[in-house]
Amino acid sequence: MSLPKPLMRGLLGKRLRFHLPIAFGLSLVAAIAFKYGVTEPRKKAYADFYKQYDAVKEFNAMKEAGVFESVQPSGE
Amino acid sequence: MKENEWGRLANKMLQLIAGRVSSLVARRATLALTTSSARMASHAPDPEVTEAVDMSRPMYWDRLDTPLPDKLYKDELSAAEKSLKEKEKGPWSQLTNEEKIALYRLSFHQTYAEMNQPKSEWKTVVGGIFFFVGFTALVVWWQRVYVYPPRPRTFDDEWQAKQLQRMLDMRINPIEGFSSKWDYEKGQWK
């Protein structure tokens, strides 16, 4: 019946000292993964799209398809 | 029209089923109720349900999250039990093991081990859940036939095809989304 006295203090501090660095590390990893997995490819996709983009040609194609209200297709 | 025929058929089926099975369902329901109440009675008899209990006074419960209920289990002690309680006031090392157990049983109805005994109540619960889900399905079916308005024309295949074509014409999400998957030169999906 003589057990050692259990730890009574510093329990939260011990838990934080263990978990906070891991939490910060994982969050950093998540942010870096998102940056290089999502945002950089997306920026590149937009840049590549607009490199070869001819706005007038696209407008004329849409006009012929008849999606505008202010301009009619050239036939009518 | 297709919907009216389905409606009449469904109605007839419901009437037939209701007529044949209503007696069975009533018998099964009462059977379930009687067995569950018989099961409750054959458990340790609960002093709370046999007579009207005064809920303004402290009550005794066997609950996992309440290790020390508001009052002891046994209120009226016999003479032998009273003398045992007197002995409890002295040093406990002088109590035999049987006396200790007897004192426990005076204060408590079931041990935690007894409280945690697995019961078959879940089968009734799950069965009841399935039964009422099934009944709800019948209700929903009736609603589908008698309550729902006619189907919107936007669900037709032809309308959906025209909708897709219009989305492509408008260049919806041309960079990473919808129209980016369509090859405008060849007129087909990439």
Chai-1 contact restraints between the chains, C-beta under 6 A:
chainA,res_idxA,chainB,res_idxB,connection_type,confidence,min_distance_angstrom,max_distance_angstrom,comment,restraint_id
A,A45,B,I175,contact,1.0,0.0,6.0,A-B,restraint_1
A,A45,B,E176,contact,1.0,0.0,6.0,A-B,restraint_2
A,Y46,B,I175,contact,1.0,0.0,6.0,A-B,restraint_3
A,F49,B,I175,contact,1.0,0.0,6.0,A-B,restraint_4
A,A65,B,D169,contact,1.0,0.0,6.0,A-B,restraint_5
A,V67,B,D169,contact,1.0,0.0,6.0,A-B,restraint_6
A,V67,B,M170,contact,1.0,0.0,6.0,A-B,restraint_7
